[in-house]
Amino acid sequence: MPQLNPAPWFAILVFSWLVFLTIVVPKTLAHSFPNEPAPQSTHVPKTEPWNWPWT
């Protein structure tokens, strides 16, 4: 079974994370979004209670 000798599997794990962190993450973070989020208004609308006709 491969888990009896952890040396090659640990190296594969380390190299795969090294590739992931040096190539995939910067490519993902380099994407720009076409619509930047606008700050929302701080105005809170005034709520009115409903006028229920049967009450």
N, C-alpha and C positions, 0 to 999 in steps of 0.2 A: 504494500500500500504506500502511496506517496507521502502520507503524513508521518511515516517513520523517519524520513530524512528531510528535515525542514529547510536545509540550506538552499537547494535550487528553487523551492517555492517561495522562500522569503526574498530571494534575489529577483524573481519574476514580479512579485508584489511591489517591491521597491522601485524597480524600473518602470513598471506600468504606472505607478503613481507619479513618478518623475516625468514621464511623458505627458500624463494628464495635466499636471500642474504647470508645465512649461509650454505646452502647445495648445491644448484644448481650452483652458481657462482664459488666457489672453485673447484668443480668437472670439470666444463668447462675449467677453467684456468689451470688445472693440465695436460691437454692434451699436448703432445709434438708433434711437426711436424717432420717427418722423413728427410725432405730436408730443411735445413736452407737456407735462401736467401743469395746469394752471392752478394757482392758489384759490381755494374756495373762499367764498364770501363769509364774513363773520356775522352777517345780518341773520338774525333768527326770526323767521316769519311768525306772526302772531296767530295763534290758533283760536278758532271760535268753536264753541260747542254746537253740535247739530241740533236743529229744531225738529224733534220727532213729533209728527202730527198726532200720534196715538197715545202720547203720554200726558 
